[in-house]
Amino acid sequence: MIRQSLFFTGPRQVEIREEPLDSPGPGQVLVKTLFSAISPGTETLIYRGQAPGDLAVDETIPALSGRFDFPLKYGYSVIGRAEVLGEGVPAEWQDRLVFAFNPHESHFLANLEELLLPPPALSPEAAVFFPNMETAVTFVMDGQPQLGEQVAVFGQGVVGLLLTGLLSRLPLAGLVTLDLHASRRGLSTAWGADLSLDPGAPGTLAQMLQAWGGPASYRGADLCYEVSGNPAALEQAIAVTGFHGRVVIGSWYGLKKADLNLGGSFHRSRMRLISSQVSTIAPELSGRWSKFRRYLLAWRMLQEIDPTSLITHRFPLVQADRAYELLDQKPAEALQVILTY
């Protein structure tokens, strides 16, 4: 058969190409895609040509082999139905709704172990948020927020809002978020932030410290998350973090550089900068946590925190160029963009 696949062919260039696809082999399933979610942070970097071409795409996901050089198929959030079963696949898989970490394409082959089954009570459009929720869960695990801590989240895109939704369920002393776009700041308070600020406004950092003020307050944030994708936000996160505080860096900057001032208070503050990424589990947790256990937690959180209101746009696959242009040129208007098939 012939499938349609999305290729990044150069900076700000995408194409829909037709490719031949074999029938499923033993233990394989042919999946027909219903829709896929664009990851605004990572895929915008690729679209702009800001991903390092010599870096492996993802060594933990079979469908994402190769490196970040053009032409490139990418994407990692697909909901589809099992359409054709290979030899040895149990008959109950026929027509099942499945999730896969797979690029944007109309059909694909997958081994059974590469497919996840969303909970029956979860809508397909909620299930497509699974990778972002798993990422948000990972950030919470790596940051280890504690009772009564003062927490800040820089960036209220999809992952930032899901992270805010998770953190708001904890007994924190205060949760402050920051985003350049007023629409996202409004969503942030609806999702549980005590205060959401414009990081570019004068006096924002002082306002954050004042929000945590009080006779027994700790000076600054105990814990900051930088998930904006903007290296300048990391400098702000460091500036607002208190003594021995933690800064979890969840953003991937690609080829963008972070110019940090580490010669001031940072040097004496015993601050910890923590790199967090969902492909792996922190070594101190891996004795108790597996990816499967984290999968189950992410599915449960999607049932408790419905993310479908974050979908702002839907484009047919053949109009993918419009979707990426929107994310690139008008980020204030777009949050979660879905490709339909």
Secondary structure, DSSP 8 states (H G I E B T S, - for coil): -EEEEEEEEETTEEEEEEEE-----TTEEEEEEEEEE--HHHHHHHHHT-S-TTSBS-TT-GGG-SBS-SSB-----EEEEEEEE-TT--GGGTT-EEEE---SBSEEEEEGGGEE---TTS-HHHHTTHHHHHHHHHHHHHH---TT-EEEEE--SHHHHHHHHHHTTS--SEEEEE-S-HHHHHHHHHTT-SEEE-TTSTTHHHHHHHHT-STT--SSEEEEEE-SS-HHHHHHHHHHEEEEEEEEE----TT-------SSGGGGTT-EEEE--TTS--TTTTTT--HHHHHHHHHHHHHHS--GGGEEEEEEGGGHHHHHHHHHH-TTT-SEEEEE-
